[in-house]
Amino acid sequence: MAPSRGGSTAAAEAPEPADAEKAGGEVGKPTGLARRRRVPFAHAVRMPPARQAAIATARATRAWSRRPSGRLTLPGLFLLALVAGTVAAGALLVPASAPESRPVAVDATGGASGTAAPQGGLLPGGSVTPLPSGASAGPVVPAPTGRPADALAAWAQQTGAKVGISPVAMQAYGYAELALAQTNRSCQLSWTTLAAIGYVESRHGQANGAALGQDGRALPEIIGDPLDGNGGRQRITDTDRGQYDKDTVYDRAIGPMQFIPTTWQEIGADADNDGRRDPHDLDDAALAAGNYLCKGGRNMTVPGDWWGAILSYNDVRRYAQAVFDKANAYGLASRT
């Protein structure tokens, strides 16, 4: 399971970060979305195929200036070196045989009530325009012990300014997309979906008075209300002996992406090469959320899979709609 949110004033249309509780059970895909068809949209643009890793560096770098800003595409050889090096260092912990999916986020209303998910094959939409020529002089591969996402500093600064997300958070979401493009290529998850979840869950690591440090860690740590069965919350007795949520009686949702301890123990990741799987670090949490969304062979460019993935994260229709709206807004804003 995962995130419960607590302590913030609820937004008009979306649950406020850190004050919602978990819904139970695996969610099927929304009615009317069964037909699998591809629909172009900004937040699900595709990463380059593997064969591009063999293209000469000069050609790949020239191609950079012609690719959309909403599509986090790096030159082939750089991408291969960056992610392969991280994997070699043990930074990506992708479970090979994870248990059956469980909801990751919960809502204070409990259950799957609320606004019904849109029908028909809807995905967050909007095309993006290419980066201006010379927007990147060619990223530099960081040292093996450094934060891999730092290599995206220039892209994060530029795109973050367009969409209203801090560069540190943008780096975390962007690196998660790149890593998943190598470890789960068929999923085709985009940074905009992760950013939308990060916004709804914690305003990108800023819920409850927290701030996101330059290392991607949210301080003070974001910990939700106890899952004690009160106030519409699900009841989940302690599963981690307070290791993650500082509560030895009940579980609480933790971190910028609001994971429940049991879910984090299943799908946690170390995306920043510090040797720890830290749910309070947005680098780790964003990659873990991507791993979760991509489970079960989902293709996030297929409407049914996209909606099913979001509802598996939080089985509440108004939550899924809030994520849809935010991902759509980020995709559209990135084209300006």
C-alpha positions, 0 to 999 in steps of 0.5 A: 500500500502507500501514501496517506496524507495529513495535516494540510488544508484540502484543495478545491478539486484535489486532496491536499498533500499528506491528509488522505488515506488509503483505499483498499483492493486492486482497482480494475481499469475504468469503464469504457477504457478497455479498448487499447488504442494509442493517443498522442499526448504531451506527457507520454511522449516516447524515449528513443529506441535502444538502437539510437545508443549506437548513433554517433555522439555528434549526431545524437547531440544535434538531434537534441535541439529538435526534440520536444521539451516535454520529452526528456530525451538525452543523446543516446550514448549519454543516456546509455552511460548514465543509466547503465552506470547507475544500474551497475552501482546498484542504484536501481532496485526494480523488483523482479517478482513483486506481489500483486498490486495494491493501492499506493495512495489513499483518500480521506473519503475512503473507497472509490467514491467521488467524481467518476473517471472520464470515459472514452480513451482520454489521456492528458493531452497537448503537443510540445514544441522543440527545444530552442537550438543550442538549449543544451551544449551536451550533458556531462556524465556525473561521477559514479558517486554523484547524484545522477539526476544532477546531469539534468540540471540545465533541462530541469532549470529551463523546463521547471521555469515553464511548468512551475516546478523547482529544478531539484524536483524536475531532476528527480522526475526526469531521471525517473523517466530516463531510468524506466526507459532503460529498465522498463522500456515498454511502459513509456512513462513520462515525467509529467505523470510523476510530477502530477502525482508529486504535486497532488501528494505533497506539492513536490515535497513541500507539504506540512511546511517541508522544503526540498533540499538540493539533494532531493530530500524533503525536510522536515520529513513528510509523515501523514496522519495515523491510519487508525480507522478514524476520520474516513481513514483506513486502519493499518496497524504498524508494519515497520516498527516505526522505522519509516513513519516513527509510529509503532502503533499505526502505519502512516504515509511517508515522503513526497510521494506518500508511500505506506511503509509496506509498499515502500518495502516492496518497491523502494528504490535508490535512484541517487547512488547514496546506498539508501532507499529513502522514501523521504528523498524525491529521487528515490520516491519518484523512481519507486512510484514509476516502478509501481505505475509500470507494474503488470506490463502497463503501457502508459501511452494506452488510456486504459493502462494510464487510468488503471495505473493511477487508480491503483496508486489511489483508488479514488476517481477524483484523485485520478482526475486531479492527476490527469488535470495536472499532468495535462497542464504540465504537458501543455505548459512545457511547450511554451 
